[in-house]
């Protein structure tokens, strides 16, 4: 792993790639080495091999916490939406209360033009973690995607009364601007 990182830092992508391939051949179940290989394949522009490497990584029996969502994001960026969605779904099965996995699932649904599905994810999170702002924030995002500005504002408003408020204030302001105009948004 250290050799691969040293070669990457030295801009020796070909050497790093060869080292990563050799390391994966020797230790095929090591998620850190498999991730380095996938990242290197992605960096060299070999999309098909990168997608295959990310898929193999996702199939490993035990991924460290958080790596499954990095796999999903990498697959999404490479245009493998179905594989990305599958990875997020697997994460949610393993940890149904994961805030990050719910965010990823709702974001994917919105990017695919499925705001109703994003709303389902948001409401599921609201039921599982009612004290967290994220479920209401995601509901606001889904309502805004459907141009339901008053509903979006109501959801963002609820988010502001919960723990771990993220971008709810920005969403609330934007929704009020769209639904009621600048005078109301400034109040």
N, C-alpha and C positions, 0 to 999 in steps of 0.2 A: 504494500500500500504506500509506504514511504517513497519507494522508487518511482512509482507511478506519479505521485504528487510532485516529486522533484523534477521529473521529466516534463510534466505539464507546466510547471513554473518556469522551466527553461525554454519554453515554447518548442519543445521536441515532441510534437503530437504523435508523429509516427513511432517514436521510441516508446512513448507512454501507451499508445494503443497496443503495440506488440507486448509490452510488459503486462498490460491488463488482460490481454487474451491468454497469455501464459498463466497468469494468476488464476483466472476463471477456470482454465482447464485443470489446474491443480486443486483448486478449492471451489467447486461449482456451487456450493450452498452458502457461500459467504456473501451476505447482502451488500456489504460495503464495497467489496471488490466488483461485484456485479454492477453496482451503481456507477462506479468509476468507468467501467467498460461502456455502459450505456451513454454516459455523459461524453466520453471521448468519441464514440461513434456519431453522436449528435453533433459534436464540435467539428468533426471532419466532413459533415454534410451527407453522410451515408444514411439517409432517412430510413430506408427499409431495414437495414441492419440495426439501426438505433431502436426502431419500433420493436423488432424481434427481441433485442436485449432487454428493453423495458418490460415486455411481456413475460420473458423468462424470470426477470426479477420479481414481478408481481406474483408469479406462481410459486415462489419459494415458500416453504412451510412457515417460517417465522420471520417476519420483517420487524425491525425495530420500530418503536412508536414514531409516528410522523412520516416514516419513509413511504408508506402506502399512498399517502396524499401527494408526496413528491412524484411518485410514479404516475399517479393519475394526471397531475399537472403536465408532466413531460409528455405523456401520451396525447393529451389534449393539444399541446403546442405543436406536436408532430402531425396533427390531423387525424389521429386515431380516436375519434370521439367515443365510439362504442367500447373500446378497450378502457378508455379513461372512465367512462360511466360505470363499467363493470368493477373497476378498482375502487371507486368511491362507494359503490353498493356493498362491496366486500368489507370495506372499512366500517360502514354503518352496521353491518351484521355483527361484526366483532365488537363494536362500541357504539350502541344505539344512541347514546347521549352526547356523542362527540360534536362539539360546536363547529370545529373546522370541517368535519365531514358533511354536516348539514349545509354549511356555507358553500362548500364545493358542489354539492348536489343541486342546490338552488341556483347557484351561478351557472352551472352547466345547463340547467333547464332554461334559464333566461337567454343564454347564448344560442340555444337551439330554437328560440322563438316559442317556448312552451311556458308562458307565465302561469298557467293554471297548475302545472306540475310544480313549479317553484313555490306556488302558494301552498300546495300540499306539504312540501318539505318544511316550509315555514311554520305551518300550523302543527305539524308533527313535533317540531322542536318546541313550540310553545307549550304543548301538552307535557312533554318530557322535562322541560326546564323552564317553568313559568316565571321564575325570578330573573332570568337572563334577558337582556335586551335584544340579542341577535335574532331570535324568532320573530319578533315584531319588526325589526329592521328589514329582515328578508321579506316579510309580508308587505311592508311599504315598498320595497323594490319591485315586487311582483305586481302590486297594484299600479305603481307608476308605469311599469312596462305596458300596462293595458290602458294607460291614460285615465285611470280612475283616481284623480288627484285628491278628492276629498277622503276617499278610503285610505289612500297612501298617507295623507297627513294624519289621519286618526291612528294608523298603525305606528308611524314614526313618533307621534305624541306618546303612545303607550310605551314605546321603547325608552323614551327619556325618563320614565318612572322606574325603570328596572336597573339591575346591576350591569356593569361593563358596557356602558353606552359607547358605541362606536361613532358612526357617521349619521346617527339618527337626526341630529340637529340640522345638518346640511340637507338631508332628505326632506325633513319637515318644512324647512324654509322654501326649498324648490317646489314642493307640492302646494304650499300656500300661494306661492307666486302664480303657479299655473291655474289653481282653482279659484282664488279669490282676489288676485291682483297684488300689486306692490304695497298698497296701504295696509292690508291685513297681514301680509308677510312680515312687515316691519314691527308689528305689535308684539 
